[in-house]
Amino acid sequence: MPSQMKRRFVDSNIFIYILLKDPRYGTACLRMLERIEKGEDEGVTSTLVVSQVIAHLARRGKDEAIKLFIDYIQEAGIAVMETTFLDFVEAVAEMNRLNLSCSMWDDLVLACQMRRGKVQEIYTNDRDFEKIGWVKPIFP
């Protein structure tokens, strides 16, 4: 019996490592996205992640990489969840419930988006996700 395709959220650092050709993590991150491209995993991200990646690339003057990134998201079939005000409201509640600092703000918002989208696993290189019980990080 074939294994069921897993829904996996893709964090901004995965895209950034690939786009900036990071010597340490770039290849491993590329393999993660290849699983989505091959249909082995279903890729999900959010408008917050898209904004984070574009801001990071813009700060480094990587205008062409921004276009490549947007084109890739569309071509790879990665679902993009809209960021809602309710995501922020829930992130505040989770920050208080888990007794976490606001330094984890974006991670908390992403975790709340994952919960809303019924996604438990995240491709990331951010160890802070280990502090959020319902999130299972998958590291490069």
C-alpha positions as CSV (number, residue, x, y, z in Angstrom):
1,M,0.0,0.0,0.0
2,P,1.5,3.4,-1.0
3,S,2.3,5.8,1.9
4,Q,0.0,8.8,2.3
5,M,1.5,12.1,1.1
6,K,2.3,14.3,4.1
7,R,1.4,18.0,4.3
8,R,4.5,19.9,5.3
9,F,4.8,23.6,6.0
10,V,7.9,25.3,4.5
11,D,9.6,27.9,6.6
12,S,11.3,31.0,5.2
13,N,14.8,29.8,6.0
14,I,14.5,26.8,3.7
15,F,13.8,29.0,0.7
16,I,16.5,31.5,1.7
17,Y,19.2,28.8,2.0
18,I,18.4,27.7,-1.5
19,L,18.1,31.1,-3.1
20,L,21.4,32.3,-1.5
21,K,23.1,29.0,-2.3
22,D,24.1,28.5,1.4
23,P,27.1,26.1,1.4
24,R,26.0,24.4,4.6
25,Y,22.3,24.0,4.2
26,G,21.4,24.8,0.6
27,T,21.6,21.2,-0.8
28,A,19.7,19.6,2.0
29,C,17.0,22.2,1.8
30,L,16.8,21.7,-2.0
31,R,16.2,18.0,-1.3
32,M,13.3,18.9,0.9
33,L,11.6,21.0,-1.8
34,E,12.3,18.2,-4.4
35,R,10.0,16.0,-2.3
36,I,7.2,18.5,-2.9
37,E,8.1,18.8,-6.6
38,K,7.9,15.0,-7.0
39,G,4.6,14.8,-5.2
40,E,6.0,12.9,-2.3
41,D,4.9,15.7,0.1
42,E,2.3,18.4,-0.2
43,G,3.9,21.8,0.4
44,V,2.2,24.6,2.3
45,T,3.5,28.0,3.3
46,S,2.0,31.4,4.1
47,T,2.0,35.0,3.0
48,L,4.0,35.7,6.1
49,V,6.7,33.4,4.9
50,V,6.6,34.9,1.4
51,S,7.0,38.4,2.9
52,Q,9.9,37.2,5.2
53,V,11.8,35.7,2.2
54,I,11.2,38.8,0.0
55,A,12.3,41.2,2.8
56,H,15.5,39.1,3.4
57,L,16.3,39.1,-0.3
58,A,15.5,42.8,-0.8
59,R,17.9,43.7,2.1
60,R,20.6,41.9,0.2
61,G,19.8,43.5,-3.1
62,K,18.8,40.2,-4.7
63,D,16.1,41.5,-7.0
64,E,16.3,38.7,-9.5
65,A,16.1,36.1,-6.7
66,I,12.7,37.7,-5.6
67,K,11.3,37.0,-9.1
68,L,12.7,33.5,-9.1
69,F,11.1,32.8,-5.7
70,I,7.7,34.0,-6.7
71,D,7.8,32.0,-9.9
72,Y,9.0,28.9,-8.1
73,I,6.1,29.1,-5.5
74,Q,3.6,29.2,-8.3
75,E,5.3,26.5,-10.5
76,A,6.0,24.1,-7.6
77,G,2.4,24.1,-6.6
78,I,3.1,25.1,-3.0
79,A,-0.1,26.2,-1.4
80,V,0.1,29.7,0.1
81,M,-2.1,30.3,3.2
82,E,-3.3,33.9,3.7
83,T,-2.1,35.5,7.0
84,T,-5.1,36.7,9.0
85,F,-5.6,38.9,12.0
86,L,-6.9,35.8,13.8
87,D,-3.5,34.2,13.4
88,F,-2.0,37.1,15.4
89,V,-4.7,36.9,18.0
90,E,-4.1,33.2,18.4
91,A,-0.3,33.8,18.5
92,V,-0.7,36.1,21.5
93,A,-2.8,33.5,23.3
94,E,-0.2,30.8,22.5
95,M,2.7,33.0,23.6
96,N,1.0,33.4,27.0
97,R,-0.1,29.8,27.3
98,L,3.3,28.4,26.5
99,N,5.1,31.2,28.4
100,L,7.2,32.2,25.4
101,S,8.8,35.5,24.7
102,C,7.9,37.8,21.8
103,S,11.2,37.0,20.2
104,M,9.3,33.9,18.9
105,W,6.5,36.0,17.4
106,D,6.8,35.0,13.7
107,D,7.3,31.3,14.7
108,L,4.1,31.5,16.9
109,V,2.1,33.0,14.0
110,L,3.4,30.3,11.6
111,A,2.5,27.6,14.2
112,C,-1.0,29.0,14.5
113,Q,-1.3,29.0,10.7
114,M,-0.2,25.4,10.6
115,R,-2.8,24.5,13.1
116,R,-5.5,26.3,11.1
117,G,-4.3,24.5,8.0
118,K,-4.1,21.1,9.8
119,V,-0.3,20.8,9.1
120,Q,1.8,19.3,11.9
121,E,5.2,19.1,10.3
122,I,7.4,22.0,9.2
123,Y,10.6,22.0,7.0
124,T,12.7,24.5,9.0
125,N,16.2,25.1,10.4
126,D,14.7,27.0,13.4
127,R,15.0,25.0,16.6
128,D,12.5,27.4,18.3
129,F,9.7,25.3,16.8
130,E,10.7,22.5,19.2
131,K,9.2,24.7,22.0
132,I,5.7,24.5,20.4
133,G,4.3,21.1,21.3
134,W,2.0,20.5,18.4
135,V,4.6,21.4,15.8
136,K,7.1,18.7,14.5
137,P,10.1,20.4,12.9
138,I,12.0,18.5,10.2
139,F,15.5,19.9,9.9
140,P,17.8,19.9,6.9
